[in-house]
């Protein structure tokens, strides 16, 4: 039952206006606009960092190792990030994590600009960023419902995905130009500066308009902390929609969502397209993701069937890439991979948000973010090793085929339960 405390519930909307229904909340508008600017910088750094590692080492395995290092803290400590998300004021916590991320980006800029950067520098900074993201990711996920309430959370998650993937299009495109004109270091500087936008937006929010509720309190003993972590895990295991979302996203992320490792190698070795081609491939993925996010926002629906369908599209088109050696077909496949990835992950996220009680939100979402982002170390090493031994195209093929297999098995196991599930629609 929706709590009667907190901000008044906005009037329901219908039709085309449903696509932006979450934007009627002022706090979410501030968050939305700040994230758009900041995430463009994040994607610029992601492309530039991958290209820099390849320039320094000429080894896709090292690129996989650094990607793994960045997500290792999430895999190890992600559940504890959920406790922090439940216990501390989320807006204040996000301000702190975004500030820390800004500092790390500026350090990488300085090292690169002064020509001191070495692969181990990038690895250490990636590890530190992973530690920050261990807290930042579940906190930002849980903060969405505080900004918009339960009625608009499906739309808010879809719009967040739209912002993320608009940045995925714009960021690599800008980065490709910036690298060619003024060098890699400038991408890291622009990313550092971009965090200012989201920090200003967080400070400008009105706390009185947040749908905040009393939550978890830190425990004094290690045994009590572990018991609270176990409570979140038990909820995941006992709730079919959450268990399905966590299992499918976790396995497909490990096997088939290693684009940061494979795309730069695929662009260089298979398509012979260089940094510009790398940027175009990532932009095509972003366009597909944006189309999926806007489709969900307009439809206003959340269904586990959409999640499974998205995973199947992702796996099938990655498997096709094993035989693709020309840019136009590769761009079309990457568009489909992006569409499938967001259809899967955005629907999984909203399914969890709608199912979880407020007092467990941070802990349950930390399980989701741990298996999603925390699977990257394993997946990056898996993809990097395959690419180093057999090439990026074969690595795409293996990852896509196994991802498709995961979705098929999950559908067969969950089919009796899926047949009884209604489609959830926003207000």
SULLIN-V638281 format. One record per run of one state. SS is the DSSP state (H for helix, E for strand, - for the rest). FROM is the first residue (numbers start at 1). LEN is the number of residues. Records with the same first field share a line. If there is no record, write none. Layout:
SS->FROM-LEN  FROM-LEN
This chain:
-->1-14  25-1  58-2  88-2  114-5  149-1  182-3  204-3  210-12  239-1  257-2  271-3  300-1  303-1  324-3  356-2  374-2  391-1  419-5  426-2
H->15-10  26-32  60-28  90-24  119-30  150-32  185-19  207-3  222-17  240-17  259-12  274-26  304-20  327-29  358-16  376-15  392-27
E->301-2  424-2
